Amino acid sequence: MFFPAGFPAGFIGEGVRLSPKKNLTLYGNMPYIGLRRKEQAMLDEKKTARLEARLPAEVHTLLKEAADLQGRSLSDFVVASAREAAEEAIARSNEIRLTQAEQKRFAEAILNPPPVAPALRKAMKNRERLLDLA
């Protein structure tokens, strides 16, 4: 509700007053409560998802210290670190690691493939016949 300058704080109508301490209940965290609409819209355009997490106090302290050392905000540090960890996890899942002996066997199999088995030749001919590829 908007009131012009000069109205007493808490006044909402003739003889009616609200006490902010008695009538205001906030649930959850309102991190951008003081922003104007234009500023809020700019934030919404840049970041479209939100993540909240509960963590032990010592982890929070550790993260804050690391963020301070890098001259970043805690949010920026956590987002960058989480992204880096996620990219690394995905990259590792796409890798095949071989021991030196396995690498040698793999290279040998590529350079000198074994002869095609008769059953495979028969299966390839059946496939060609069934799909009219011949």
C-alpha positions in Angstrom: 0.0 0.0 0.0 1.4 3.4 -0.9 0.9 6.4 1.5 2.0 10.0 0.7 4.7 11.6 2.9 3.4 12.8 6.2 1.2 9.8 7.0 2.2 8.2 10.3 4.0 4.8 10.1 1.6 1.9 10.4 -1.5 3.9 9.5 -3.8 2.0 7.1 -7.1 3.8 7.6 -9.2 5.8 9.9 -8.4 4.7 13.4 -6.6 1.5 12.2 -2.9 0.9 12.8 -0.7 -2.0 12.1 2.2 -2.9 14.2 5.0 -4.3 11.9 6.4 -6.5 14.8 3.0 -8.1 15.5 1.5 -8.6 12.0 4.5 -9.4 9.8 5.6 -13.0 9.4 8.2 -14.0 6.9 8.8 -17.5 5.8 12.0 -18.6 4.2 14.8 -16.4 3.0 14.0 -13.4 0.8 17.5 -12.7 -0.6 16.4 -9.9 -3.0 13.8 -8.2 -0.8 15.3 -4.7 -1.2 15.7 -4.7 -5.0 13.6 -2.5 -7.3 11.6 -4.2 -10.0 14.1 -3.2 -12.8 17.1 -4.6 -10.8 15.1 -7.8 -10.0 14.3 -8.3 -13.7 17.9 -7.9 -14.7 18.9 -10.6 -12.1 16.1 -12.9 -13.4 17.4 -12.6 -17.0 20.9 -13.6 -16.1 20.2 -16.5 -13.8 17.2 -18.7 -14.3 17.6 -21.4 -11.7 18.0 -21.4 -8.0 19.7 -23.9 -5.7 19.5 -24.0 -1.9 21.5 -26.3 0.3 21.9 -27.0 4.0 25.5 -27.6 5.0 27.5 -27.9 8.3 28.9 -24.6 9.7 32.5 -25.8 9.2 31.9 -26.4 5.5 30.3 -22.9 5.2 33.3 -21.4 6.9 35.7 -23.3 4.6 33.8 -22.2 1.5 33.7 -18.6 2.6 37.4 -18.6 3.4 38.2 -20.0 -0.1 35.9 -17.5 -1.8 37.5 -14.6 0.1 41.0 -15.8 -0.9 39.9 -15.7 -4.6 38.2 -12.3 -4.1 34.8 -13.8 -5.1 31.4 -13.8 -3.5 30.4 -17.1 -1.8 27.7 -17.7 -4.4 30.1 -17.2 -7.3 32.7 -19.4 -5.7 30.2 -22.2 -5.0 28.6 -22.0 -8.5 32.1 -22.1 -10.2 33.3 -24.9 -8.0 30.2 -27.0 -8.5 30.3 -26.4 -12.3 33.9 -27.4 -12.5 33.3 -30.6 -10.4 30.2 -31.5 -12.6 32.2 -31.0 -15.9 35.0 -33.1 -14.5 32.6 -35.9 -13.5 31.0 -35.9 -16.9 34.4 -35.9 -18.7 35.6 -38.8 -16.6 32.5 -40.8 -17.4 33.2 -40.3 -21.1 36.9 -41.5 -20.8 38.2 -45.0 -21.1 41.4 -45.5 -19.2 43.7 -48.4 -20.1 46.8 -49.7 -18.5 49.9 -49.8 -20.6 49.4 -53.5 -21.3 45.8 -52.9 -22.3 46.9 -50.0 -24.6 49.3 -52.4 -26.4 46.6 -55.1 -26.8 44.2 -52.4 -28.1 46.7 -51.0 -30.6 47.6 -54.5 -31.8 44.0 -55.4 -32.3 43.5 -52.3 -34.5 46.7 -52.7 -36.5 46.3 -56.5 -36.9 42.6 -57.4 -36.6 41.7 -61.1 -36.3 40.2 -62.8 -39.4 36.4 -62.5 -39.7 34.7 -65.5 -38.2 32.5 -67.6 -40.6 29.4 -67.0 -38.3 29.9 -63.2 -38.7 30.2 -63.5 -42.5 26.9 -65.5 -42.5 25.2 -62.9 -40.3 26.3 -60.1 -42.6 24.9 -61.9 -45.7 21.6 -62.5 -43.9 21.4 -58.8 -43.0 22.1 -57.8 -46.6 19.4 -60.2 -47.8 16.8 -59.1 -45.3 17.4 -55.4 -45.8 17.8 -55.7 -49.6 21.3 -54.1 -49.5 22.9 -56.5 -52.0 
